[in-house]
Amino acid sequence: MTLRPGALRPGALRPGALRPGVLQPGTLLPRALLTAFVLATAVDLGSLAAGWPPGHTVAKPLLMPLLTAWAATGGAPPLLLAAVLFGWGGDVLLLSDAGPAFLAGMASFAAGHICYLVLFTRYGRPRARAGLLAPAYAAVLVATLVLLWPGLPPDLRVPVAAYSTLLTAMAHTAATRLGPLAGAGGVLFLLSDTLIATGVADWPQPPRPDLWIMLTYAAAQFLLVRGALRERATPRTAYREARSTTP
């Protein structure tokens, strides 16, 4: 692939600009998909707030496919789409209360975090605050595991510890390589899954805990996707992609 003169001028590259035929975010379809995602999220949260399980059962599995479709219209790379779809797998599995489904759902989310980690490392750039934030994220991880450990079922302790380490690494990478939007998404993902873990450990829960879990989770996934698309739209990232596909 050869870059034309001026191809990297500011504003020349938008999400999907390097992929001919991809719809741009200003067209009708992306707006319709984003609106559908917001409406499905509102239905899900409203159902949880009202204590109406059927609404949650119907709306929850729609969220990540709609977000994936919206990201695809913006030229999202395969790793980003895979990360969100692994989240969808976890969403569906966690609709069941069975123990094996919980572990399978955790594994699906873990696969999504691996996709995010690889993607953020590939498209982001190291930032000066990376070294400063690492101890903070590590401290949060250690404190959370120490506090939750006694209340976790013995067969879940190691899986939860491994998953929490991976999630924290993803959140740290999002903040230090992509910037504030993705960083906020990583923090919200940490909060959402910590709320789930406190429930598993039989900690006292706020009213309607599922509402707060889904609110922080939906916002986390959207911010991670939006942050990744914004980073990919920069001339620097687009140039790296173009060089990687040059024979």
N, C-alpha and C positions, 0 to 999 in steps of 0.2 A: 504494500500500500504506500502511495506517495502523497505527501501533503502539498496542497497548492499554496503558492505564496499568499500570505494574508489569512490562511485558514485558522491560525491561532490568534487572530486579533481578538481583543476583548469583546465579549458578547456574541462571537461567531458560533460558539459551541453551546448547545443546549442539550439537556438529557435526550439521548437518542439521535443526536446530530450525526454521529458516525455510523448510524444504521439506516440505510436507505429504506424508505417505505414505512418507518415507524411513525405512528401518530404523535404529534407534539402536544404538550400539556395544555395548550390554549384551545384545542379543538373540543368538539362537543362530547365525544366519547369519554375522554379522561375526566371531564367535569361530571358527567353522568355517573361514572364509576365511583368517583370520590364522594359524590352526594349519596349514592347508594350505601357506601361504606359508613358514612356518618349516620344515615337513617337506621341502618341495621344496628349500629352501636347504640343509638338512642333507644331502639326497641329493646335491645338486650338489657341495657341498664335500667330502663323503665320497668321491665318485667321483674328484674331482681329487686328493685325498690318496692314494687307492689306485691312481692311474694307470689308471682305467677310463674311457676316452673315451665309450663309449656312454651311461653314466649322466649325464655332463655334457651330452651332446647332447640327451638327453631332458628333463632337469630344467631346464636354463638357460632355454629358451623359456617355461617355466611361471611363472617368478618374477614378472615384471612384470604379466602379466595377473591373477594372484592378488592382487598388491598393489593394482592398480587397482580390482579388484572390492571389496576390503576398504575402500579409501578411498571408493568410491562409496556404500557402506552408511552411511558417516559423513557423507554430505552434501558430499563434496568438490566444489569448483567445477570447471567444464569445463577450465580451464587446468591445474589440478593433474592431472586424469586424462590430459590430452594430454601433459603433461611425462613422466609415467611410461610412457605408451604409446610415445612417441618413444624412450624408453630401451629398450623391448622391441624396437623396430625395429632399434636399434643392436646389441642382443644377438644377434638372429638373423643379421644381416649379418656380424657378427664371428665367427660360427661357421665362416665360410669364410676361407681363407688368401689368397684372391685380392686383388691390389692394389685393383681397383675396389670390391670389397666393403668394404675397410677405409675408403676415402674415403667411401663411401655411409653406412657405419656412423657415422663421425665426424660427417657431416652430420646424421644422424638424432639423435644425441646433442646436437648443437649446437641443433637445433630445440627439443629438450626443455629445454635451458638457457635459451633465450629465453622459453619458457613460464614457467619458474620465475622468471625475472627480472621479467617483467610481473606475475606473481601476487604475488611478495613485495613489490614496490613498491606494488601496489594495496592489499594487506591489512595489511602491516606498517607500523610507524611508525618514523620516524627516531629513533635512540638516540644518547646522548651519546658512546658509544665509537666511532661510525662514523668520525670524523676520525682517531682514534688508530689504528684498525686498517687504514685504507686504505694507509698507507706499508708496513706489514708484508706485506700481500697483494701489493702492487706489487713489493716487493723479492723475494718468493718467486717471482713470475712471471718477473721479469727474470733472476734467478740460474738458474732452471731452464732457460730458453731459451738463455742463454749457454753453460751446460754441455752441453746436449743438441745444440745446433746443429751442431757439426762432425760428429757421428755420424749425423745424420738424412740419409736419402736426399734429394738436392736437390729432387726433385719434391714432397716432403712437408714441406719446411721452412716454407713460407708457410702451408699449411693447418694445420699443427700450431701455429704461432704464433698464428694467428687463433682457432683453437679454444681454445687455452690461455688467451688473453685473455678470451674469453667465459666459460669455466669459472670463472676466477678472479673475474670480476665477479659471477657467480651465487653463488659461495661467500661473497664479501664481503657481498653483499646479504642472504643468508640469515642471516649472523651478526649483521649490524647492524640488521636490520629485524624479524627473527622471534625471535631469542634463541638460547639455548645448544643446544637440541635440533637445530634446523635448522642452526645454525652448525657443530655437530659433523658433521652430514651433509655439509655443503659441504666441510669439511676432508678427510673420508674420500673424497669423490669426487675431490678433488685428488690425494690419495695414490694412489688406484686408477688414475687415468689417467696419473699420473707413472710408475707401475710399467710400464704398457703402453708409454709413450714410451721408457723406458730399454731395454726389449726391442727396440724398433724401431731404436734408436740403437746396438744391439749392446753395451750395457753388461753387466758381470757381473751375473747374476741370482741371487736366493736359490733354495734348493731349492723345487720346485713353485711357480713364480711365479704360475701361473694360479689356484692356491688363494688366495693373498693378494690377487690382483686381485679375485676374485669375493667374497671375504669382506668386503673394504672397500667394494666396490660395493653389495652387497646391504644392508649396514648403512647406507650413505650414503642410498640411495633410501628406505629405511624411515624414517630419522630426518628426512629432508626432508619426507616425507609427513606424518609424525606432528607435526612442528613446525608445518606449515602448517595442519593440522586444528585443532591447539590454538589457534593464533592466530585462526583464523576463528571459534572458539567464544567468543571474548571479547565482552562486550557492546559494546565500542567498535567492533569490526569488524562485528558484526552490525548495529549501528545505521547504519554507513556503507552496508552492502549495502541495508538497507531504504530509506534515503534515495535511493539510486541508482535504485531501481525505482519510486519514487513518481512518479505522473504529474505 
